[in-house]
C-alpha cells in the first residue's frame, strides 16, 4: 500500500472503508453479476481518481477500501458507485431487472469509515502539547 499520493497542489493519504448492501439484502451479486460489478466499480473509481486498495463483492453487499483525492467526497463516490452500477447492471442482466422492477437495486444507506496510521488519541495528544490546558481550541 502506498503511503502518500500527490496532486498538483497537495500530498494526501485519505483511506476510506465503505460498505453498501443490495436492497432487501437479496443475494444477487453472484458469478457474472459480481464480476461485472467489480469491473464497473474499478472503472468508476478510476474515472474519479480513486484508487481501490482492497475489496470484496459478497453475495448481498460490497466492501471496498479506497484512497480518495481531497476533491472527491465520500457521498459523491458512493452516489456514483451505486447509481451507475445499478443502472448498468439492470440493463445488462434481465434477472436483476425482474427482481427490482427496474428500480434501484441498492439499499438506501451505506457505511463509511476513515482509516489511518494515526489514532484519535495521538492527534489529541499532539494538540494538547501545543495549547494551554484550560483551552481546547486556541490561537498561538
Buried (B, 14 or more C-beta within 10 A) or exposed (E): EEEEBEEEEEEBBBBBBBBBBBBEEBEBBEEEBBEBBBEBBBEBBEEBEBBBBEBEBBBBBBBBBBBBBEEBEBEEBBEBBBEBBBBBBBEEBEEBBEBBEEEBBBBEEBEBEEEEEEEEEEEEEEEEEEEEEEEEEEEE
